[in-house]
């Protein structure tokens, strides 16, 4: 699975890095950023889905590999 944050939609609510700090962090202005290359390890997929479901702006995009 791959994860991406649409910077045009993110409003900086912080739910992504609050719920899944191993996958997301905040930038200097408080907006969410994906850590690393966006590839989500199988053991972190639940956290990625939880963050996506809790983003009020639906700025987190998940894509299945393959």
N, C-alpha and C positions, 0 to 999 in steps of 0.2 A: 504494500500500500504506500502511496505517496500523499503528502499533505502540503497544502499551499494556502497562504492567506492572501486574499485580494486586498491590496492596500487602499483601493478606492472605496471599499465597503467598511473596512475596519474603523471603528470609532473609539477604540482604546478602552473598552469596558474591562479588559483584563481577565476575563473568565478563562481564556485558553491557557495562559501561563499560571493561573491560579489552580486550575484543575489538572493540568498536565505539564508541570515544570520541566520534565525530561524532554519534552517535544517543542516547547515554546518559551520565549522570553519576551520581555518588553524592551522596546528601543528607547532612545533618549527622550522621546516625547510621550512614552507610555503606550504606544501602539504595539500590538502583537507581532512577533517575528518567529518564523520557524527556525529551529536550531538545525545546524548541519545542512545536509543536502535534501531534506524533506522525505527521505525514505524512512518509513516507520517499521520497526522490528515487529515481528508477530506478537511478541509479549506486550507491546505498547499499543496495539490496534484498538483495544477497548478504550484507552485514555484518549486516543485521537478522535474516536467516534463521540465520546462524552463531551469533549471540547467543542466539536462541530455542532452537536445538538444543542449546546448551551450558549452558542454565540448568537446574541440578539440580532445581529446584522447579517447573519448567514455568510460571513466573510471567509470561513474555513472551507476549503474544498478538499475532498478526499477522492482519490482515484485508485482503483484496484489495479495492480500490476498484471500484465499478461495479456 
